[in-house]
Amino acid sequence: MYIKSITLINEGGDKQLRTAYQYKLRPTKQQAIEIDRWLSMLCAQYNYLLADRFNWYEQNRCPVNACPLVCHLPELRDNPDYYSQKKTLPELKKTHPHYGDIYSQVLQDVVKRVKVTFDRFLKGDSNGKRSGKPRFKSRSRYKTFTYPQIKDGCLQDNLINLPKLGKIKVILHRPLPDGFKVKTASVTKKADGYYLTLSLEDSTVPEIKPDINPESITGIDMGLKEFLTDAKGEAVAIPQHYRKAQKRLRVIQKRVSRRKKGSNRRTKAVKQLGKQHKKVADKRKDFHFKTASNLLKKYDVIAHEDLNIKGLSKSRLSKSVHDAGWGNFLSILTNKAENAGLLVIPVKASGTTQECSSCGAKVPKKLHERWHECSCGCSLNRDHNAAIVIRKRAEGHPVLKANSLLRNSRIVLEAYTYCEAEV
């Protein structure tokens, strides 16, 4: 299963493509017990390191000029950071010898996870957006551990050699792409078993196609009646996977609520509910990938509305918006286009359904009105009209402008050369 891809720029200015592939693991019974044991110990260490940072933060965050006259002076110590917490790991293995069974780099990666989550809380990410206060994780919520470095020959046939876990069977439903190097490996426990995620790197990044055919540019209008409609009027039906599975989910959820908390029967019912939810999510993801592939086979440039999906998911249409999964689809479409050297352009969303695609006049319509009628004679489906407007708004994109200028200069140059040849 393909997960996602991103383009990184290293210190030398060279571009690198990072992508991830996910495969199903088939560990033996003993290996599954060991993976669960690792997750339990790593969860405890994660909570301990997070608590250590919280303790220092609560005791030392008060500025000197705002302190009360009488206050408790804590024991002076340095702020626990990534390096100081990393130095505590050898002592941890002495006091708790069972932590020596975990591969050292996997244990170090827990310290990095604490650093990242705490920095996002205090400083924010690369865009300055801060996340909420980090939470302590229960055993059921800590499901992944990572090998930050993995050898090139770790994957042989259908077996992967993970340090201190041994060789584990992998269901290779698709081969690794040529030219990519395995950088990291993560093991995740899900409702239906264990999965392996391999992070791959390639130094060759596809460039955007130099010659874009104007007829291969389209706009897509996303909706809840049809999943999307392109500028040619072709619509993709919305599958509504969650709504179709609601009846089955309702039965299982009722079964969970009737079980006694802490009992084995409740644990079994919760596991069954998790499998059903994962089945719905997998169906939705498969639909998104297939729809994105079909669009990129037909078009070189795809424009879409820059929707406020987070805001829409809090409206009265929230269930339908979450079921459609617009955000995941646009992320998949963008990543696949980047890998193919194609272009996905977000445009301003306001007024696309009210603007006439023929003359540009404003034609107010309520939500239940599904047909566009304009005084200029333009008459077509509301979503089809919006898709054409979206495509026209994308024509002002810098890449398309540069491509158009380059194409026009070539036409002028060819005409000038042809005239000279005749003379």
HELIX and SHEET records of a PDB file:
HELIX    1   1 LYS A   29  ASN A   60  1                                  32    
HELIX    2   2 VAL A   64  ALA A   66  5                                   3    
HELIX    3   3 TYR A   82  LYS A   86  1                                   5    
HELIX    4   4 LEU A   89  THR A   95  1                                   7    
HELIX    5   5 PRO A   97  ASP A  101  5                                   5    
HELIX    6   6 SER A  104  LEU A  122  1                                  19    
HELIX    7   7 ARG A  139  ARG A  141  5                                   3    
HELIX    8   8 ASP A  152  CYS A  154  5                                   3    
HELIX    9   9 PRO A  214  SER A  216  5                                   3    
HELIX   10  10 HIS A  241  ARG A  258  1                                  18    
HELIX   11  11 ASN A  264  LYS A  298  1                                  35    
HELIX   12  12 ILE A  309  LEU A  312  1                                   4    
HELIX   13  13 SER A  318  ALA A  324  1                                   7    
HELIX   14  14 TRP A  326  ALA A  340  1                                  15    
HELIX   15  15 ARG A  382  ALA A  394  1                                  13    
HELIX   16  16 PRO A  398  GLU A  422  1                                  25    
SHEET    1   A 5 TYR A   2  ILE A   9  0                                        
SHEET    2   A 5 LYS A  15  ARG A  26 -1                                        
SHEET    3   A 5 GLY A 166  ILE A 171 -1                                        
SHEET    4   A 5 LEU A 159  LEU A 162 -1                                        
SHEET    5   A 5 LEU A 155  GLN A 156 -1                                        
SHEET    1   B 5 TYR A   2  ILE A   9  0                                        
SHEET    2   B 5 LYS A  15  ARG A  26 -1                                        
SHEET    3   B 5 GLY A 193  ASP A 202 -1                                        
SHEET    4   B 5 LYS A 181  LYS A 190 -1                                        
SHEET    5   B 5 THR A 144  TYR A 147 -1                                        
SHEET    1   C 5 ALA A 235  ALA A 237  0                                        
SHEET    2   C 5 GLU A 226  ASP A 230 -1                                        
SHEET    3   C 5 ILE A 217  MET A 222 -1                                        
SHEET    4   C 5 VAL A 301  GLU A 305  1                                        
SHEET    5   C 5 LEU A 343  VAL A 347  1                                        
SHEET    1   D 2 TRP A 371  GLU A 373  0                                        
SHEET    2   D 2 SER A 379  ASN A 381 -1                                        
END                                                                             
